[in-house]
Amino acid sequence: MVTVRYFAGARAAAGVATEDRQAASLDELVGQLVAAHGERLERVLTACSFLVDGTSARDRALPLTPGTVVDVLPPFAGG
C-alpha cells in the first residue's frame, strides 16, 4: 500500500487527510485519486507538487513500492 497525505487545498478537495492506495506508479496513483474524489480534486492536482518519501517527484512514471508515502502539496502563499 502507498500512503497518500493531503495538505491544505488538496485536503479540502479530497475530503480526507490521508488514505492508502495500491498503485504501481505516480501516474496510476493520480488517476485513482481523480476517479475516487472527482473533478474538484482533479483541478487542484494540476497545480500540486508531489513528494515521494520526502523527495520532489516530477516524473509521473516514477514507480511506487509498498510503504511509500506520497505528499500532495498545493502551491502555498505567504512567506
Buried (B, 14 or more C-beta within 10 A) or exposed (E): EBBBBBBBBBBEBBEEEEBEBEBEBBBBBBBBBBEEBEEBBBEBBEEBEBBBEEEEBEEEEBEBEEEBBBBBBBEEEEE
